[in-house]
Amino acid sequence: MGRKLLTKEEYDETLSPKMINVTETADEIVDLWGYADPVIESEYHNCSAWDWKVNHIYETQNGLYQHIGIAVPIDDTYLVVIANIKEKEIIGHYILDLGALYRGGK
């Protein structure tokens, strides 16, 4: 399974104005950890003691994309794995730094 770090523009294309929080009700549609584990190993290899888990899952209003957020050991930062719901495939991942986003950074 190939890994693709999405650009900000590619990530933004998978968003809708109001994302729907489906964390409690989402079905498992892709092999999340089969994709995420190698990314985590590559990017965060020195953080093996971190509690790697899904923190939230959001879907677009039109039901096209699912954003699966995994907190990383950097404040307010998530590894977001984006899945195409209809195709049941992962299209890539994005490192979402909420701190920088809301401070007007990146």
Biopython code that builds the backbone (N, CA, C, O; Angstrom):
import numpy as np
from Bio.PDB.StructureBuilder import StructureBuilder

atoms = [
    (1, "MET", "N", (0.858, -1.184, 0.000)),
    (1, "MET", "CA", (0.000, 0.000, 0.000)),
    (1, "MET", "C", (0.894, 1.235, 0.000)),
    (1, "MET", "O", (1.711, 1.408, 0.904)),
    (2, "GLY", "N", (0.746, 2.091, -1.004)),
    (2, "GLY", "CA", (1.544, 3.302, -1.090)),
    (2, "GLY", "C", (1.089, 4.348, -0.087)),
    (2, "GLY", "O", (-0.071, 4.369, 0.326)),
    (3, "ARG", "N", (1.999, 5.201, 0.292)),
    (3, "ARG", "CA", (1.693, 6.279, 1.224)),
    (3, "ARG", "C", (1.816, 7.594, 0.481)),
    (3, "ARG", "O", (2.744, 7.779, -0.307)),
    (4, "LYS", "N", (0.893, 8.507, 0.723)),
    (4, "LYS", "CA", (0.957, 9.801, 0.055)),
    (4, "LYS", "C", (0.660, 10.907, 1.053)),
    (4, "LYS", "O", (-0.424, 10.968, 1.633)),
    (5, "LEU", "N", (1.638, 11.780, 1.242)),
    (5, "LEU", "CA", (1.440, 12.979, 2.044)),
    (5, "LEU", "C", (0.757, 14.004, 1.149)),
    (5, "LEU", "O", (1.327, 14.445, 0.151)),
    (6, "LEU", "N", (-0.462, 14.380, 1.507)),
    (6, "LEU", "CA", (-1.227, 15.322, 0.706)),
    (6, "LEU", "C", (-0.731, 16.745, 0.917)),
    (6, "LEU", "O", (-0.301, 17.104, 2.014)),
    (7, "THR", "N", (-0.793, 17.543, -0.120)),
    (7, "THR", "CA", (-0.504, 18.962, 0.008)),
    (7, "THR", "C", (-1.692, 19.620, 0.712)),
    (7, "THR", "O", (-2.749, 19.005, 0.854)),
    (8, "LYS", "N", (-1.521, 20.848, 1.144)),
    (8, "LYS", "CA", (-2.619, 21.587, 1.781)),
    (8, "LYS", "C", (-3.792, 21.696, 0.808)),
    (8, "LYS", "O", (-4.946, 21.559, 1.213)),
    (9, "GLU", "N", (-3.509, 21.937, -0.451)),
    (9, "GLU", "CA", (-4.573, 22.073, -1.449)),
    (9, "GLU", "C", (-5.321, 20.751, -1.635)),
    (9, "GLU", "O", (-6.550, 20.736, -1.710)),
    (10, "GLU", "N", (-4.578, 19.640, -1.708)),
    (10, "GLU", "CA", (-5.221, 18.330, -1.854)),
    (10, "GLU", "C", (-6.068, 18.003, -0.627)),
    (10, "GLU", "O", (-7.171, 17.471, -0.749)),
    (11, "TYR", "N", (-5.547, 18.324, 0.546)),
    (11, "TYR", "CA", (-6.295, 18.101, 1.792)),
    (11, "TYR", "C", (-7.575, 18.939, 1.786)),
    (11, "TYR", "O", (-8.656, 18.431, 2.084)),
    (12, "ASP", "N", (-7.449, 20.218, 1.450)),
    (12, "ASP", "CA", (-8.606, 21.119, 1.441)),
    (12, "ASP", "C", (-9.702, 20.639, 0.494)),
    (12, "ASP", "O", (-10.884, 20.871, 0.748)),
    (13, "GLU", "N", (-9.322, 19.971, -0.596)),
    (13, "GLU", "CA", (-10.307, 19.450, -1.548)),
    (13, "GLU", "C", (-11.166, 18.342, -0.949)),
    (13, "GLU", "O", (-12.224, 18.020, -1.492)),
    (14, "THR", "N", (-10.726, 17.756, 0.162)),
    (14, "THR", "CA", (-11.485, 16.672, 0.795)),
    (14, "THR", "C", (-12.333, 17.160, 1.966)),
    (14, "THR", "O", (-12.890, 16.352, 2.709)),
    (15, "LEU", "N", (-12.432, 18.465, 2.133)),
    (15, "LEU", "CA", (-13.217, 19.055, 3.217)),
    (15, "LEU", "C", (-14.557, 19.549, 2.692)),
    (15, "LEU", "O", (-14.703, 19.841, 1.505)),
    (16, "SER", "N", (-15.519, 19.637, 3.577)),
    (16, "SER", "CA", (-16.781, 20.300, 3.251)),
    (16, "SER", "C", (-16.978, 21.383, 4.300)),
    (16, "SER", "O", (-16.376, 21.319, 5.372)),
    (17, "PRO", "N", (-17.824, 22.392, 4.004)),
    (17, "PRO", "CA", (-17.981, 23.508, 4.941)),
    (17, "PRO", "C", (-18.310, 23.081, 6.376)),
    (17, "PRO", "O", (-17.827, 23.695, 7.327)),
    (18, "LYS", "N", (-19.106, 22.065, 6.533)),
    (18, "LYS", "CA", (-19.410, 21.586, 7.888)),
    (18, "LYS", "C", (-19.185, 20.082, 7.903)),
    (18, "LYS", "O", (-20.010, 19.307, 7.420)),
    (19, "MET", "N", (-18.053, 19.692, 8.467)),
    (19, "MET", "CA", (-17.745, 18.267, 8.585)),
    (19, "MET", "C", (-18.625, 17.667, 9.687)),
    (19, "MET", "O", (-18.963, 18.340, 10.661)),
    (20, "ILE", "N", (-18.986, 16.401, 9.520)),
    (20, "ILE", "CA", (-19.873, 15.722, 10.473)),
    (20, "ILE", "C", (-19.035, 14.795, 11.353)),
    (20, "ILE", "O", (-18.300, 13.945, 10.850)),
    (21, "ASN", "N", (-19.154, 14.967, 12.663)),
    (21, "ASN", "CA", (-18.432, 14.126, 13.612)),
    (21, "ASN", "C", (-19.132, 12.777, 13.692)),
    (21, "ASN", "O", (-20.265, 12.683, 14.162)),
    (22, "VAL", "N", (-18.446, 11.727, 13.227)),
    (22, "VAL", "CA", (-19.004, 10.366, 13.247)),
    (22, "VAL", "C", (-18.135, 9.431, 14.093)),
    (22, "VAL", "O", (-18.164, 8.213, 13.920)),
    (23, "THR", "N", (-17.369, 10.018, 15.002)),
    (23, "THR", "CA", (-16.429, 9.253, 15.807)),
    (23, "THR", "C", (-17.089, 8.059, 16.485)),
    (23, "THR", "O", (-16.518, 6.968, 16.508)),
    (24, "GLU", "N", (-18.258, 8.247, 17.024)),
    (24, "GLU", "CA", (-18.923, 7.175, 17.773)),
    (24, "GLU", "C", (-19.667, 6.182, 16.888)),
    (24, "GLU", "O", (-19.980, 5.077, 17.331)),
    (25, "THR", "N", (-19.951, 6.555, 15.651)),
    (25, "THR", "CA", (-20.804, 5.710, 14.814)),
    (25, "THR", "C", (-20.149, 5.203, 13.524)),
    (25, "THR", "O", (-20.746, 4.405, 12.801)),
    (26, "ALA", "N", (-18.941, 5.657, 13.237)),
    (26, "ALA", "CA", (-18.304, 5.335, 11.956)),
    (26, "ALA", "C", (-18.012, 3.847, 11.824)),
    (26, "ALA", "O", (-17.620, 3.178, 12.780)),
    (27, "ASP", "N", (-18.217, 3.354, 10.610)),
    (27, "ASP", "CA", (-17.823, 1.989, 10.278)),
    (27, "ASP", "C", (-16.358, 2.006, 9.858)),
    (27, "ASP", "O", (-15.859, 3.005, 9.341)),
    (28, "GLU", "N", (-15.679, 0.888, 10.088)),
    (28, "GLU", "CA", (-14.298, 0.753, 9.618)),
    (28, "GLU", "C", (-14.364, 0.408, 8.139)),
    (28, "GLU", "O", (-14.805, -0.678, 7.764)),
    (29, "ILE", "N", (-13.920, 1.349, 7.297)),
    (29, "ILE", "CA", (-14.035, 1.143, 5.852)),
    (29, "ILE", "C", (-12.697, 0.856, 5.178)),
    (29, "ILE", "O", (-12.663, 0.421, 4.027)),
    (30, "VAL", "N", (-11.594, 1.098, 5.889)),
    (30, "VAL", "CA", (-10.259, 0.869, 5.332)),
    (30, "VAL", "C", (-9.360, 0.236, 6.392)),
    (30, "VAL", "O", (-9.696, 0.222, 7.576)),
    (31, "ASP", "N", (-8.226, -0.282, 5.958)),
    (31, "ASP", "CA", (-7.228, -0.827, 6.879)),
    (31, "ASP", "C", (-6.381, 0.344, 7.387)),
    (31, "ASP", "O", (-5.280, 0.588, 6.893)),
    (32, "LEU", "N", (-6.910, 1.058, 8.375)),
    (32, "LEU", "CA", (-6.263, 2.264, 8.883)),
    (32, "LEU", "C", (-4.837, 2.003, 9.354)),
    (32, "LEU", "O", (-3.906, 2.679, 8.915)),
    (33, "TRP", "N", (-4.659, 1.036, 10.237)),
    (33, "TRP", "CA", (-3.341, 0.829, 10.832)),
    (33, "TRP", "C", (-2.349, 0.232, 9.837)),
    (33, "TRP", "O", (-1.143, 0.436, 9.976)),
    (34, "GLY", "N", (-2.831, -0.493, 8.848)),
    (34, "GLY", "CA", (-1.951, -0.973, 7.791)),
    (34, "GLY", "C", (-1.319, 0.193, 7.042)),
    (34, "GLY", "O", (-0.185, 0.101, 6.572)),
    (35, "TYR", "N", (-2.058, 1.283, 6.939)),
    (35, "TYR", "CA", (-1.557, 2.500, 6.304)),
    (35, "TYR", "C", (-0.781, 3.361, 7.297)),
    (35, "TYR", "O", (0.331, 3.801, 7.004)),
    (36, "ALA", "N", (-1.367, 3.602, 8.476)),
    (36, "ALA", "CA", (-0.810, 4.568, 9.428)),
    (36, "ALA", "C", (0.474, 4.084, 10.101)),
    (36, "ALA", "O", (1.378, 4.886, 10.335)),
    (37, "ASP", "N", (0.574, 2.801, 10.413)),
    (37, "ASP", "CA", (1.754, 2.318, 11.132)),
    (37, "ASP", "C", (3.070, 2.647, 10.427)),
    (37, "ASP", "O", (3.992, 3.125, 11.088)),
    (38, "PRO", "N", (3.203, 2.416, 9.113)),
    (38, "PRO", "CA", (4.462, 2.785, 8.448)),
    (38, "PRO", "C", (4.714, 4.303, 8.446)),
    (38, "PRO", "O", (5.862, 4.739, 8.531)),
    (39, "VAL", "N", (3.653, 5.097, 8.350)),
    (39, "VAL", "CA", (3.811, 6.557, 8.412)),
    (39, "VAL", "C", (4.311, 6.950, 9.794)),
    (39, "VAL", "O", (5.238, 7.750, 9.921)),
    (40, "ILE", "N", (3.702, 6.390, 10.823)),
    (40, "ILE", "CA", (4.108, 6.671, 12.198)),
    (40, "ILE", "C", (5.558, 6.243, 12.417)),
    (40, "ILE", "O", (6.343, 6.985, 13.007)),
    (41, "GLU", "N", (5.909, 5.063, 11.949)),
    (41, "GLU", "CA", (7.280, 4.562, 12.108)),
    (41, "GLU", "C", (8.272, 5.483, 11.413)),
    (41, "GLU", "O", (9.346, 5.755, 11.949)),
    (42, "SER", "N", (7.925, 5.964, 10.228)),
    (42, "SER", "CA", (8.815, 6.835, 9.471)),
    (42, "SER", "C", (8.946, 8.227, 10.098)),
    (42, "SER", "O", (10.048, 8.763, 10.214)),
    (43, "GLU", "N", (7.822, 8.797, 10.496)),
    (43, "GLU", "CA", (7.808, 10.182, 10.972)),
    (43, "GLU", "C", (8.018, 10.331, 12.481)),
    (43, "GLU", "O", (8.535, 11.349, 12.941)),
    (44, "TYR", "N", (7.617, 9.314, 13.248)),
    (44, "TYR", "CA", (7.629, 9.433, 14.721)),
    (44, "TYR", "C", (8.280, 8.217, 15.368)),
    (44, "TYR", "O", (7.850, 7.782, 16.436)),
    (45, "HIS", "N", (9.312, 7.664, 14.734)),
    (45, "HIS", "CA", (9.931, 6.415, 15.173)),
    (45, "HIS", "C", (10.467, 6.448, 16.596)),
    (45, "HIS", "O", (10.583, 5.400, 17.231)),
    (46, "ASN", "N", (10.793, 7.612, 17.105)),
    (46, "ASN", "CA", (11.316, 7.691, 18.463)),
    (46, "ASN", "C", (10.218, 7.865, 19.511)),
    (46, "ASN", "O", (10.514, 8.152, 20.671)),
    (47, "CYS", "N", (8.956, 7.695, 19.118)),
    (47, "CYS", "CA", (7.828, 7.904, 20.029)),
    (47, "CYS", "C", (7.018, 6.625, 20.222)),
    (47, "CYS", "O", (5.788, 6.662, 20.238)),
    (48, "SER", "N", (7.699, 5.509, 20.367)),
    (48, "SER", "CA", (7.000, 4.226, 20.465)),
    (48, "SER", "C", (6.140, 4.112, 21.719)),
    (48, "SER", "O", (5.195, 3.324, 21.742)),
    (49, "ALA", "N", (6.447, 4.878, 22.758)),
    (49, "ALA", "CA", (5.666, 4.814, 23.995)),
    (49, "ALA", "C", (4.384, 5.647, 23.920)),
    (49, "ALA", "O", (3.551, 5.584, 24.825)),
    (50, "TRP", "N", (4.225, 6.415, 22.859)),
    (50, "TRP", "CA", (3.027, 7.255, 22.689)),
    (50, "TRP", "C", (1.794, 6.376, 22.553)),
    (50, "TRP", "O", (1.874, 5.286, 21.988)),
    (51, "ASP", "N", (0.668, 6.828, 23.057)),
    (51, "ASP", "CA", (-0.601, 6.088, 22.976)),
    (51, "ASP", "C", (-1.254, 6.381, 21.629)),
    (51, "ASP", "O", (-2.066, 7.299, 21.509)),
    (52, "TRP", "N", (-0.893, 5.594, 20.618)),
    (52, "TRP", "CA", (-1.406, 5.797, 19.263)),
    (52, "TRP", "C", (-2.833, 5.292, 19.185)),
    (52, "TRP", "O", (-3.083, 4.101, 19.370)),
    (53, "LYS", "N", (-3.772, 6.188, 18.912)),
    (53, "LYS", "CA", (-5.180, 5.804, 18.801)),
    (53, "LYS", "C", (-5.926, 6.829, 17.959)),
    (53, "LYS", "O", (-5.471, 7.956, 17.764)),
    (54, "VAL", "N", (-7.076, 6.407, 17.471)),
    (54, "VAL", "CA", (-7.947, 7.311, 16.718)),
    (54, "VAL", "C", (-8.634, 8.230, 17.726)),
    (54, "VAL", "O", (-9.277, 7.769, 18.669)),
    (55, "ASN", "N", (-8.487, 9.528, 17.511)),
    (55, "ASN", "CA", (-9.105, 10.507, 18.403)),
    (55, "ASN", "C", (-10.440, 11.014, 17.883)),
    (55, "ASN", "O", (-11.336, 11.344, 18.659)),
    (56, "HIS", "N", (-10.562, 11.071, 16.573)),
    (56, "HIS", "CA", (-11.817, 11.556, 15.987)),
    (56, "HIS", "C", (-11.927, 11.103, 14.530)),
    (56, "HIS", "O", (-10.934, 10.843, 13.851)),
    (57, "ILE", "N", (-13.169, 11.023, 14.090)),
    (57, "ILE", "CA", (-13.461, 10.702, 12.693)),
    (57, "ILE", "C", (-14.546, 11.672, 12.226)),
    (57, "ILE", "O", (-15.597, 11.805, 12.853)),
    (58, "TYR", "N", (-14.266, 12.338, 11.117)),
    (58, "TYR", "CA", (-15.224, 13.265, 10.522)),
    (58, "TYR", "C", (-15.479, 12.852, 9.081)),
    (58, "TYR", "O", (-14.597, 12.322, 8.405)),
    (59, "GLU", "N", (-16.700, 13.103, 8.625)),
    (59, "GLU", "CA", (-17.055, 12.842, 7.233)),
    (59, "GLU", "C", (-17.582, 14.118, 6.596)),
    (59, "GLU", "O", (-18.141, 14.989, 7.263)),
    (60, "THR", "N", (-17.386, 14.201, 5.287)),
    (60, "THR", "CA", (-17.934, 15.336, 4.551)),
    (60, "THR", "C", (-19.450, 15.193, 4.476)),
    (60, "THR", "O", (-19.980, 14.084, 4.540)),
    (61, "GLN", "N", (-20.136, 16.306, 4.342)),
    (61, "GLN", "CA", (-21.597, 16.286, 4.270)),
    (61, "GLN", "C", (-22.106, 15.471, 3.089)),
    (61, "GLN", "O", (-23.176, 14.867, 3.170)),
    (62, "ASN", "N", (-21.358, 15.447, 2.003)),
    (62, "ASN", "CA", (-21.797, 14.713, 0.810)),
    (62, "ASN", "C", (-21.437, 13.229, 0.866)),
    (62, "ASN", "O", (-21.728, 12.486, -0.071)),
    (63, "GLY", "N", (-20.805, 12.794, 1.957)),
    (63, "GLY", "CA", (-20.489, 11.379, 2.134)),
    (63, "GLY", "C", (-19.340, 10.865, 1.274)),
    (63, "GLY", "O", (-19.206, 9.655, 1.087)),
    (64, "LEU", "N", (-18.511, 11.761, 0.747)),
    (64, "LEU", "CA", (-17.404, 11.327, -0.099)),
    (64, "LEU", "C", (-16.164, 10.916, 0.680)),
    (64, "LEU", "O", (-15.531, 9.911, 0.358)),
    (65, "TYR", "N", (-15.811, 11.696, 1.711)),
    (65, "TYR", "CA", (-14.544, 11.473, 2.402)),
    (65, "TYR", "C", (-14.717, 11.300, 3.903)),
    (65, "TYR", "O", (-15.622, 11.859, 4.523)),
    (66, "GLN", "N", (-13.820, 10.510, 4.455)),
    (66, "GLN", "CA", (-13.744, 10.316, 5.896)),
    (66, "GLN", "C", (-12.347, 10.752, 6.325)),
    (66, "GLN", "O", (-11.348, 10.328, 5.744)),
    (67, "HIS", "N", (-12.287, 11.595, 7.340)),
    (67, "HIS", "CA", (-11.022, 12.070, 7.904)),
    (67, "HIS", "C", (-10.830, 11.401, 9.254)),
    (67, "HIS", "O", (-11.621, 11.613, 10.174)),
    (68, "ILE", "N", (-9.785, 10.595, 9.376)),
    (68, "ILE", "CA", (-9.523, 9.834, 10.596)),
    (68, "ILE", "C", (-8.324, 10.478, 11.275)),
    (68, "ILE", "O", (-7.210, 10.427, 10.755)),
    (69, "GLY", "N", (-8.552, 11.089, 12.446)),
    (69, "GLY", "CA", (-7.509, 11.835, 13.140)),
    (69, "GLY", "C", (-6.832, 11.037, 14.242)),
    (69, "GLY", "O", (-7.489, 10.501, 15.134)),
    (70, "ILE", "N", (-5.517, 10.967, 14.167)),
    (70, "ILE", "CA", (-4.697, 10.287, 15.165)),
    (70, "ILE", "C", (-3.773, 11.345, 15.766)),
    (70, "ILE", "O", (-2.960, 11.938, 15.057)),
    (71, "ALA", "N", (-3.898, 11.582, 17.080)),
    (71, "ALA", "CA", (-3.024, 12.562, 17.730)),
    (71, "ALA", "C", (-1.586, 12.087, 17.675)),
    (71, "ALA", "O", (-1.300, 10.904, 17.863)),
    (72, "VAL", "N", (-0.682, 13.023, 17.415)),
    (72, "VAL", "CA", (0.750, 12.732, 17.415)),
    (72, "VAL", "C", (1.376, 13.447, 18.613)),
    (72, "VAL", "O", (0.752, 14.333, 19.196)),
    (73, "PRO", "N", (2.601, 13.072, 18.988)),
    (73, "PRO", "CA", (3.204, 13.661, 20.189)),
    (73, "PRO", "C", (3.719, 15.095, 20.007)),
    (73, "PRO", "O", (4.819, 15.432, 20.445)),
    (74, "ILE", "N", (2.917, 15.915, 19.364)),
    (74, "ILE", "CA", (3.173, 17.346, 19.218)),
    (74, "ILE", "C", (1.850, 18.021, 19.542)),
    (74, "ILE", "O", (0.816, 17.644, 18.990)),
    (75, "ASP", "N", (1.864, 19.008, 20.424)),
    (75, "ASP", "CA", (0.623, 19.656, 20.859)),
    (75, "ASP", "C", (-0.273, 20.056, 19.694)),
    (75, "ASP", "O", (0.180, 20.657, 18.719)),
    (76, "ASP", "N", (-1.545, 19.714, 19.812)),
    (76, "ASP", "CA", (-2.583, 20.109, 18.855)),
    (76, "ASP", "C", (-2.269, 19.714, 17.410)),
    (76, "ASP", "O", (-2.617, 20.432, 16.473)),
    (77, "THR", "N", (-1.610, 18.565, 17.240)),
    (77, "THR", "CA", (-1.250, 18.096, 15.906)),
    (77, "THR", "C", (-1.767, 16.680, 15.692)),
    (77, "THR", "O", (-1.697, 15.836, 16.585)),
    (78, "TYR", "N", (-2.288, 16.436, 14.493)),
    (78, "TYR", "CA", (-2.894, 15.146, 14.162)),
    (78, "TYR", "C", (-2.373, 14.628, 12.833)),
    (78, "TYR", "O", (-2.148, 15.387, 11.890)),
    (79, "LEU", "N", (-2.189, 13.333, 12.786)),
    (79, "LEU", "CA", (-1.993, 12.628, 11.528)),
    (79, "LEU", "C", (-3.410, 12.317, 11.054)),
    (79, "LEU", "O", (-4.109, 11.515, 11.674)),
    (80, "VAL", "N", (-3.833, 12.941, 9.970)),
    (80, "VAL", "CA", (-5.185, 12.736, 9.454)),
    (80, "VAL", "C", (-5.085, 11.843, 8.224)),
    (80, "VAL", "O", (-4.460, 12.204, 7.227)),
    (81, "VAL", "N", (-5.702, 10.685, 8.308)),
    (81, "VAL", "CA", (-5.753, 9.759, 7.187)),
    (81, "VAL", "C", (-7.087, 9.986, 6.485)),
    (81, "VAL", "O", (-8.143, 9.930, 7.116)),
    (82, "ILE", "N", (-7.039, 10.240, 5.184)),
    (82, "ILE", "CA", (-8.257, 10.549, 4.431)),
    (82, "ILE", "C", (-8.625, 9.352, 3.564)),
    (82, "ILE", "O", (-7.820, 8.851, 2.779)),
    (83, "ALA", "N", (-9.877, 8.909, 3.736)),
    (83, "ALA", "CA", (-10.378, 7.765, 2.978)),
    (83, "ALA", "C", (-11.506, 8.204, 2.062)),
    (83, "ALA", "O", (-12.319, 9.056, 2.420)),
    (84, "ASN", "N", (-11.544, 7.613, 0.878)),
    (84, "ASN", "CA", (-12.655, 7.765, -0.040)),
    (84, "ASN", "C", (-13.685, 6.729, 0.394)),
    (84, "ASN", "O", (-13.434, 5.528, 0.293)),
    (85, "ILE", "N", (-14.831, 7.176, 0.870)),
    (85, "ILE", "CA", (-15.828, 6.275, 1.452)),
    (85, "ILE", "C", (-16.384, 5.309, 0.406)),
    (85, "ILE", "O", (-16.458, 4.104, 0.651)),
    (86, "LYS", "N", (-16.773, 5.830, -0.751)),
    (86, "LYS", "CA", (-17.385, 4.986, -1.784)),
    (86, "LYS", "C", (-16.419, 3.915, -2.295)),
    (86, "LYS", "O", (-16.792, 2.755, -2.472)),
    (87, "GLU", "N", (-15.163, 4.331, -2.530)),
    (87, "GLU", "CA", (-14.164, 3.410, -3.066)),
    (87, "GLU", "C", (-13.518, 2.540, -1.981)),
    (87, "GLU", "O", (-12.808, 1.581, -2.285)),
    (88, "LYS", "N", (-13.771, 2.883, -0.725)),
    (88, "LYS", "CA", (-13.186, 2.165, 0.420)),
    (88, "LYS", "C", (-11.672, 2.066, 0.286)),
    (88, "LYS", "O", (-11.078, 0.996, 0.423)),
    (89, "GLU", "N", (-11.059, 3.245, 0.007)),
    (89, "GLU", "CA", (-9.611, 3.277, -0.124)),
    (89, "GLU", "C", (-9.053, 4.561, 0.479)),
    (89, "GLU", "O", (-9.719, 5.596, 0.512)),
    (90, "ILE", "N", (-7.831, 4.468, 0.947)),
    (90, "ILE", "CA", (-7.147, 5.625, 1.512)),
    (90, "ILE", "C", (-6.509, 6.400, 0.370)),
    (90, "ILE", "O", (-5.822, 5.833, -0.481)),
    (91, "ILE", "N", (-6.750, 7.713, 0.368)),
    (91, "ILE", "CA", (-6.161, 8.535, -0.687)),
    (91, "ILE", "C", (-4.869, 9.213, -0.230)),
    (91, "ILE", "O", (-4.083, 9.675, -1.057)),
    (92, "GLY", "N", (-4.653, 9.273, 1.072)),
    (92, "GLY", "CA", (-3.428, 9.874, 1.580)),
    (92, "GLY", "C", (-3.576, 10.333, 3.016)),
    (92, "GLY", "O", (-4.552, 10.020, 3.697)),
    (93, "HIS", "N", (-2.580, 11.082, 3.454)),
    (93, "HIS", "CA", (-2.599, 11.600, 4.816)),
    (93, "HIS", "C", (-2.093, 13.035, 4.822)),
    (93, "HIS", "O", (-1.468, 13.509, 3.872)),
    (94, "TYR", "N", (-2.386, 13.706, 5.929)),
    (94, "TYR", "CA", (-2.011, 15.107, 6.085)),
    (94, "TYR", "C", (-1.668, 15.331, 7.546)),
    (94, "TYR", "O", (-2.322, 14.782, 8.432)),
    (95, "ILE", "N", (-0.639, 16.139, 7.803)),
    (95, "ILE", "CA", (-0.289, 16.487, 9.176)),
    (95, "ILE", "C", (-1.001, 17.801, 9.485)),
    (95, "ILE", "O", (-0.635, 18.856, 8.968)),
    (96, "LEU", "N", (-2.018, 17.718, 10.333)),
    (96, "LEU", "CA", (-2.849, 18.873, 10.669)),
    (96, "LEU", "C", (-2.367, 19.469, 11.986)),
    (96, "LEU", "O", (-2.533, 18.874, 13.050)),
    (97, "ASP", "N", (-1.771, 20.650, 11.897)),
    (97, "ASP", "CA", (-1.272, 21.367, 13.070)),
    (97, "ASP", "C", (-2.291, 22.445, 13.414)),
    (97, "ASP", "O", (-2.255, 23.547, 12.865)),
    (98, "LEU", "N", (-3.200, 22.117, 14.327)),
    (98, "LEU", "CA", (-4.257, 23.057, 14.691)),
    (98, "LEU", "C", (-3.699, 24.295, 15.370)),
    (98, "LEU", "O", (-4.222, 25.396, 15.195)),
    (99, "GLY", "N", (-2.639, 24.117, 16.144)),
    (99, "GLY", "CA", (-2.023, 25.263, 16.802)),
    (99, "GLY", "C", (-1.552, 26.306, 15.793)),
    (99, "GLY", "O", (-1.825, 27.498, 15.941)),
    (100, "ALA", "N", (-0.843, 25.843, 14.770)),
    (100, "ALA", "CA", (-0.364, 26.769, 13.729)),
    (100, "ALA", "C", (-1.528, 27.350, 12.936)),
    (100, "ALA", "O", (-1.519, 28.526, 12.572)),
    (101, "LEU", "N", (-2.526, 26.518, 12.675)),
    (101, "LEU", "CA", (-3.683, 26.966, 11.908)),
    (101, "LEU", "C", (-4.399, 28.118, 12.609)),
    (101, "LEU", "O", (-4.753, 29.114, 11.979)),
    (102, "TYR", "N", (-4.608, 27.974, 13.912)),
    (102, "TYR", "CA", (-5.351, 28.990, 14.645)),
    (102, "TYR", "C", (-4.486, 30.145, 15.143)),
    (102, "TYR", "O", (-5.012, 31.143, 15.636)),
    (103, "ARG", "N", (-3.165, 30.018, 15.020)),
    (103, "ARG", "CA", (-2.268, 31.134, 15.293)),
    (103, "ARG", "C", (-1.953, 31.888, 14.017)),
    (103, "ARG", "O", (-1.200, 32.862, 14.028)),
    (104, "GLY", "N", (-2.542, 31.426, 12.899)),
    (104, "GLY", "CA", (-2.310, 32.084, 11.615)),
    (104, "GLY", "C", (-1.037, 31.625, 10.937)),
    (104, "GLY", "O", (-0.505, 32.310, 10.064)),
    (105, "GLY", "N", (-0.546, 30.449, 11.349)),
    (105, "GLY", "CA", (0.690, 29.904, 10.755)),
    (105, "GLY", "C", (0.408, 29.254, 9.433)),
    (105, "GLY", "O", (-0.376, 29.765, 8.633)),
    (106, "LYS", "N", (1.041, 28.129, 9.198)),
    (106, "LYS", "CA", (0.982, 27.335, 7.958)),
    (106, "LYS", "C", (-0.275, 27.514, 7.164)),
    (106, "LYS", "O", (-0.432, 26.898, 6.110)),
]
sb = StructureBuilder()
sb.init_structure("model")
sb.init_model(0)
sb.init_chain("A")
sb.init_seg("    ")
for serial, (resi, resn, name, xyz) in enumerate(atoms, 1):
    if name == "N":
        sb.init_residue(resn, " ", resi, " ")
    sb.init_atom(name, np.array(xyz, "f"), 0.0, 1.0, " ", f" {name:<3s}", serial, name[0])
structure = sb.get_structure()
